[in-house]
Amino acid sequence: MDSKTKRAEHISLAAMLIGICTALVWIALLWLNSVQEIPYVLAIMMLLPLVASIAGIVLGIVGLVKSLRVRPRTGKGIAFAVIGIVLSLLTLCATAYFWLIVWAASAFA
């Protein structure tokens, strides 16, 4: 494999790892907040997954484009990028839903 193929796979792998880690951290923070109410966990749950999931989506798109442009196409790079994009989108949607719940709870409190 040449360096362009490896670079495309590494970018796609980074996107997938960001998607996995963001989802796991989001679940862990949700559990931590339900077990013990800590004041700053809510702020972390609202900002960290948002930034990380946007970074995962951007890296996933870059990795996908690079994996599609390189010859021969790398199946691993394409798969890693798609998994990273999907997981990051799920985390982004969960964060947006969480923001909606917090906003609704604060509006009716």
Secondary structure by P-SEA (a helix, b strand, c coil): ccaaaaaaaaaaaaaaaaaaaaaaaaaaaaaaaaaccccaaaaaaacaaaaaaaaaaaaaaaaaaaaaacccccaaaaaaaaaaaaaaaaaaaaaaaaaaaaaaaaaac
